[in-house]
Amino acid sequence: MTKKYVVKFVGLSNGEHRFEYPIGKKFFEDSDCEDILDADLFLKLVLYKEDRQMRFVFDFTGSIKVLCDRCLEPMSVPMNFSRELYVKFGHEYEEQSEEMIVLPWKEHSIDLTGIIYDYILLAKPVRCVHGEVGGGTQVCNQEMMDILSQTEMMDGGGANDPRWDELRKLNY
């Protein structure tokens, strides 16, 4: 894993510090992520440092490329979101909530790679389908849509499958 997203806060003065990171395909390849095929994201990170705590503000812009859940063709999903992370210092590492972690006093840097990865995956829509996500004029692959409609017709258009009849009789 790369040390590109490590912020060394010891030695930084109290106040505001700005960082910028491009996030591309390699970031997700290094994380063994199969959901995201490619990315063209830009992260503006602002660190507000104080003596006993820090606040990180993550501002993501750009897009990711994923497979359409309907036709399995690649599609672009716009990403434009912000998150905040509060970091306090204590005796040992602890995740108090999604927005608050405690770092040991002896730490001098924080690796944000996993946090960035989690934020991006959590911001990705659960269902990614051409025309439903991000608007635009993206449409599903017509050949695949024809195959899907033929399959539905062969399945009886939603008729009951007799193999399930006995299970439906069970009272639970």
C-alpha positions in Angstrom: 0.0 0.0 0.0 1.3 3.4 -0.9 2.2 6.1 1.7 0.7 8.7 -0.6 -2.3 9.4 1.7 -0.3 9.6 5.0 -0.5 13.0 6.7 2.3 13.8 9.1 0.8 16.2 11.5 3.7 16.5 14.0 5.6 19.6 13.1 2.6 21.3 11.6 1.6 24.5 13.3 -1.9 24.8 14.7 -4.4 26.1 12.2 -5.5 25.2 8.7 -3.5 23.0 6.3 -4.6 22.0 2.8 -3.7 18.9 0.8 -4.8 17.8 -2.7 -4.8 14.2 -4.0 -5.8 12.8 -7.4 -7.4 9.4 -7.0 -7.4 7.1 -10.0 -7.6 3.5 -11.1 -4.3 2.5 -9.2 -5.8 3.5 -5.9 -8.6 0.9 -6.3 -6.3 -1.8 -7.8 -4.0 -1.4 -4.7 -7.1 -1.9 -2.5 -8.2 -5.0 -4.4 -11.5 -3.4 -5.2 -13.5 -5.1 -7.9 -16.6 -2.8 -7.8 -14.8 0.2 -9.2 -13.2 -0.3 -12.6 -11.6 3.2 -12.9 -11.8 6.6 -11.2 -11.1 10.2 -12.0 -11.5 11.7 -8.6 -9.9 14.7 -6.9 -9.8 15.0 -3.1 -9.3 18.4 -1.5 -8.4 17.7 2.1 -8.3 20.4 4.8 -6.8 19.7 8.2 -7.7 21.9 11.1 -5.1 21.2 13.7 -5.3 22.1 17.4 -3.2 21.0 20.4 -5.6 18.2 21.5 -7.6 17.4 18.4 -7.7 17.6 14.6 -10.5 17.9 12.2 -10.2 16.6 8.6 -12.6 17.9 5.9 -12.7 15.6 2.8 -14.2 17.1 -0.4 -14.4 14.7 -3.3 -15.2 15.6 -6.9 -15.1 13.7 -10.1 -16.4 10.3 -11.2 -16.0 6.6 -10.9 -16.5 3.9 -13.5 -18.5 0.8 -12.5 -20.5 -1.9 -14.3 -24.2 -1.2 -14.9 -26.3 -3.5 -12.7 -28.7 -4.1 -15.5 -26.7 -4.5 -18.7 -23.2 -5.1 -17.3 -21.6 -2.4 -19.5 -19.2 0.1 -18.0 -20.8 3.4 -16.9 -19.7 6.6 -15.3 -21.0 7.6 -11.9 -20.5 11.3 -10.8 -19.2 11.7 -7.3 -19.4 15.0 -5.5 -19.5 14.8 -1.7 -17.9 15.9 1.5 -17.2 14.1 4.8 -15.6 15.2 8.1 -13.4 13.2 10.5 -12.5 14.2 14.0 -9.3 12.9 15.6 -8.6 13.1 19.3 -5.6 11.9 21.2 -5.6 9.3 23.9 -3.9 6.3 25.4 -4.7 3.8 22.5 -6.3 3.7 19.1 -10.1 3.6 19.1 -12.9 4.2 16.6 -15.5 6.0 18.7 -17.9 6.5 15.7 -17.8 6.9 12.0 -16.7 10.5 12.4 -14.5 10.2 15.5 -11.3 8.3 16.1 -8.7 8.4 18.9 -5.0 8.2 18.1 -2.4 7.4 20.7 -0.4 10.4 21.9 2.8 8.8 20.4 1.5 8.9 16.8 3.0 11.5 14.5 1.1 10.7 11.3 -2.2 9.2 10.1 -2.8 7.0 7.1 -6.0 8.1 5.4 -6.0 5.4 2.7 -8.6 3.2 4.3 -10.7 6.1 5.3 -10.7 7.5 1.8 -11.5 4.1 0.4 -14.5 3.7 2.8 -15.8 7.1 2.1 -15.8 6.5 -1.7 -17.5 3.1 -1.4 -20.1 4.4 1.0 -20.9 7.3 -1.4 -21.3 4.9 -4.4 -25.0 4.3 -5.1 -26.3 0.9 -4.1 -27.9 0.5 -7.6 -26.0 1.7 -10.6 -28.0 1.7 -13.8 -27.6 3.7 -17.0 -29.9 6.7 -17.0 -30.8 6.3 -13.3 -27.5 7.5 -11.8 -26.2 10.9 -12.5 -28.8 11.6 -15.1 -27.3 12.3 -18.5 -28.0 10.4 -21.7 -26.3 7.1 -20.8 -28.4 4.1 -21.9 -28.1 0.4 -21.4 -26.7 -1.8 -24.1 -29.7 -2.6 -26.4 -28.4 -6.1 -27.2 -28.3 -7.1 -23.5 -31.7 -5.5 -23.0 -33.1 -7.7 -25.8 -31.6 -10.8 -24.2 -33.1 -9.9 -20.8 -36.6 -9.3 -22.3 -36.4 -12.7 -24.1 -35.4 -14.4 -20.8 -38.3 -12.9 -19.0 -40.7 -14.1 -21.7 -39.2 -17.7 -21.4 -39.6 -17.6 -17.6 -43.4 -17.1 -18.1 -43.4 -13.4 -17.4 -43.3 -13.9 -13.6 -45.6 -16.9 -13.5 -45.4 -19.1 -10.4 -42.6 -21.7 -10.4 -44.1 -25.0 -9.1 -40.8 -25.9 -7.4 -41.6 -23.1 -4.8 -45.2 -24.1 -4.1 -44.4 -26.4 -1.2 -42.2 -23.8 0.5 -45.0 -21.2 0.2 -47.3 -23.5 2.3 -44.9 -23.3 5.3 -46.1 -21.2 8.2 -43.4 -19.4 10.0 
